[in-house]
Amino acid sequence: MFNHDRTRRHAGATFTALALGAALILTGCAAGGNGGGDDAGDGGGDANLAITFLPKNLGNPYFDTSNAGGEEAIEEFGGTFAEVGPSEASPTSQVTFIQTAAQQGVGGLVVSANDPEAICDALNEARDAGVKVVTFDSDTNADCRDLFINQATAEGIAKSQIDLISEQIGDEGQIAILSASANATNQNAWIELMEEELAANHPNIELVETVYGDDDDQTSFDKTAALLQTYPDLKGIISPTTVGIAAAARYLSTSEYKGQVALTGLGTPNQMREYVEDGTVTAFALWNPADLGYLAAYATKALIEGEITGEEGDSFEAGKLGEYEVGADGVVLLGDPFVFNADNIGDFDF
Amino acid sequence: MTTTAPETQTVRTYKAHAHPAWRRVLVTREAAVIALLAIVIVTAIASVPNFDSPLTVTYLLRDLAPILLIALPMTLIIITEEIDLSVASIVGLTSVMTGILTQAGWPFAIAAITAILVGTIAGCLNGFLVTVVGLPSLAVTIGTLALFRGIAVGLLGTTAITEFPEFWTDLAKDNIPGTPIPGIMVPFAVLAIAFALVLHFTPFGRSLYAIGLNKEAAAFSGIDVGRTKFLLFMVSGTVSGFAGVYFTLLYSNARGDNATGMELSVIAAVLLGGVSIFGGRGALHGVIAGVLLIGTLGSALRLAGVTSDIINVITGVLLVLSVVSASFLAWLRSRRISAIGRKKGRSSTAPEPI
């Protein structure tokens, strides 16, 4: 009985093995086909312009936009674009993709780091294997990459917010700030710089209060309502956080203050589109992720071709964006934040 | 004449279904997994560019090492029809302990040993709740999965400790001199051989199968089921702790969320390798091949530029197929058995024509 039992199992196992084997060969062949394509791309030219983009995660509209910018640049200079990435943005999830890029022997890797430390060793191993590493959007430690493409500086963000609001309210009156949480480092740095900018260049604008919506949609919505009731003469609100600005716009668009109280801040086009179209918001800022990816691709090309090494003062040509210079710690600044308004918001989808 | 007829028939039935020894060795679930692994490797070498590089071997084995290590005790646990879902949380906990103690200025070796001990204690807690309190291991380890992870994340918050002595991080990353094989494969090989010897060649190992097939019968035949299971959970904790220290050094990164979800990779590979989730069946060489199969397939597909969601789909289909095939075989077997039952029934009641 026992013996009989086992033999049936074995015969069945053979069948299973065959079925699985067939499935595997099929997937293997499919894989081979793709691989062949990649290989053909790698071969062209003397510099290895195969560049892989590794966003924090795939399926994220922000990175879809930035990577499209990268692809555009790479097509311009005749390299090979590839995009890989984990499905979720966890600290070590990018490591295997960095390793794969090193194995493939790509010329350059453009990474938005999920964690400043976790992928450091993997990046350095890839660099040892000859891959040029550029971070964009989110940096690693400076000694783990060749360049960091910085989307905006705190000064640039603060100044653009103040410029936008002063333009919208006629450079005088009360304004308030709707921030994220009270201990958000970047928000607080921006607010401090905004206060300095107001004191220095806009004496007629009075910042009456800074409130915190904790990056929560409902809290931000309620805080907006409270602000408007507390300060009947309020002329404008700055919300330097994408959650806050969208919630404030939602409140304003349905209230009597629509068109009366100006709103600006940092937001994404998809969140803000309807409020720009219905006149609640005139203009708001963020960087242009497509330009960010475009610049990262050109910077990587310059590294691969040996035009720059990442030293401070190196400069390179970045196609339609013009010439850029490498700053301290291998940082390249994209430029001032990009202003979205009714004229250009239709060009963006992120 | 009528008295000998049924006996002859039984012998004939028996013989018709018995295969020679070579076939019994080659045509097994484990052999199927190994064959599949070979097919994947050959296909990948032939068709995926850059797959046949030493770097591939290094990266592959290095990243699979924690899974390979933890799969060893997991195999034994699942053979006894239990499960340990808390292993990845123990990896996270030991990772955090290693980091905190190193940061506090302990010599690394002492910090690592202490962290591994913490892993052992975590395993003992699982063992205690399963054997002494008598709770099902599925429930216990779902609980401790959250508990250990919670402690790990709570101890270190969202920060990470990244400073470790270079001597140790190099040791974790370096290859065996002159080969592309990572050094971690040496302790793994030692452990794997030890586990295989214990499982397949000692009475203790055989008793695990007995427990998995029938706990009561095993207890009646003198096996201390409780003590055996306690020991397995403890060893699982220790090995997971060791994997946690290795993971920390490999990525120079002690974080509470390290190895999140790894328990599923381990269990998936163990089941793919031919261990029955219902206990009582499985072999270590199949499990090792199972881990290597999932890892190699993933690595080859990634190198070929296949996106990670499609890789997940392919590994998922592979796993479902392996589970479905096991059930399908069980169904086939039960049909054969009932068919024989009917045949036997007929031969004993109906008079044999002479």
Interface residues (C-beta under 8 A of the other chain):
Chain A: N3 H4 D5 R6 T7 R8 R9 H10 A11 G12 A13 T14 F15 T16 A17 A19 L20 G21 A23 L24 I25 T27 G28 C29 A30 A31 G32 G33 N34 G35 G36 G37 D38 D39 D42 L58 A82 V84 G85 P86 S87 S90 P91 T92 V95 T96 F97 Q99 T100 A102 Q103 Q104 G105 D115 E117 A118 C120 D121 A122 A129
Chain B: T13 Y14 H17 A18 H19 R23 R24 V27 T28 R29 A31 A32 A35 L36 I39 V40 T43 A44 A46 S47 V48 P49 N50 F51 S53 L55 T56 Y59 D63 A160 T162 T169 K173 Y251 S252 N253 R255 D257 N258 T260 L297 S299 A300 L301 R302 L303 A304 G305 V306 T307 S308 D309 N312 I314 V317 L318 L321 S322 S325 F328 L329 L332 R333 R336 I337 I340
